[in-house]
Amino acid sequence: MTDENKNEQETVIDEVASTDASENTVEQVEQAKEVDTRRIPYERFKQKVDEAIALQEKLAELEREQEEAKRNELEETEHYKELYEQALKQAEEAKACALTTKKNALLAQAGYDEDQAKLLVKLIEGETDEEITASIKQVQATIPAQDNFGDPSAFNGAKDKPETVDAEEVGRNAVSRVLHKIRL
């Protein structure tokens, strides 16, 4: 606990103790301590979360400022070639990300689940819709999509095993079969 939290706790206990000595018992003072100790951790947690959020915002702002400063510096020193290369690099990354997303979507339409699509996206070749579709057809011929069919015997439980029979029971059954045949 910090000094501030200890001071708050002491003031609450002092307030409870000073209101009326005859009415306050030891139990009431303990209850006040318990209530106060429950409240302090939440306040402390909230304070820490707010601090973390503020730090994240400051970090993002600093990164944006640094990026802008670097860009302005390059513009001022007339290094347009580097700016152009950066823009091309960002465009290629965006294009690659869009192509991967498109391939994942087409694999999902073909019946593959997410895990399979993540693995199979590396096998899909081409950049146009026709090339991607042809590549997916080849993959489907080689690697079938995961079936969502259920087990046909899902509710057909295992057959019951025959009851074990001792030698006396076997003898009785044999005698009854023989006697039954004789009577006919």
Order of alpha helices (4+ residues) and beta strands (2+ residues): alpha-alpha-alpha-alpha-alpha-alpha
